[in-house]
Amino acid sequence: MRQLSKIVSLLTIMLSQSIWSYSYDFEVEGIYYGYNPSSQTAYVTSGDKEYEGDITIPSTVTFNGRTMNVTSIASRSFYRNQKLRSISISDGITSIGDEAFYCCTLLSSITLPNTLSSIGIDYYASQGVFYGCQSLKSIIIPDGVKCLERRTFRVCI
């Protein structure tokens, strides 16, 4: 019975991770977005394909004739993207979720917006927003950032 319980638990975890991995509502110009119906805004998330190269996250996105403000980058949005080199985040983005750029080992340049107020959310659970970003040599944290998760730059050289 104990073995069956372990197998069921493992399958539940695997299923929930596979559903979460590709949970996006729409894709525009290679960037995956989720939609928040209560605020009628969009947020950047992960998708079917790995992000690569140089990415610019816009302040607004239009999908099905509706223009929405892009307000955040969800946790693990760029998780382990081995081909992501630089990212520029437009004004309007106010938060970056936990482990958003976890182990993006080639990420060398990131431009953060002045509207950013939090980097990382879960003070205890996260490995850090930029954990393992070994190519990231410098970053300017905007003055408006009031929340900086304690392990944000863990294992960065």
Number of C-alpha atoms within 10 A of each C-alpha: 6 6 8 9 10 11 12 11 12 11 12 11 11 12 12 10 11 10 9 12 16 15 15 18 14 16 17 10 6 12 20 22 26 21 17 13 8 6 10 12 18 25 25 28 27 25 22 11 11 16 21 17 13 14 16 13 18 17 17 17 20 11 11 6 7 8 13 18 17 24 24 24 26 20 22 20 26 24 22 21 21 17 15 21 20 18 18 15 20 20 17 17 25 20 22 26 23 28 28 26 26 25 22 24 21 20 25 17 17 19 15 19 21 17 18 24 19 19 25 25 20 15 15 10 11 20 21 28 29 26 24 24 23 18 15 20 12 9 11 9 15 15 10 13 16 11 14 18 21 17 19 22 18 16 14 15 10
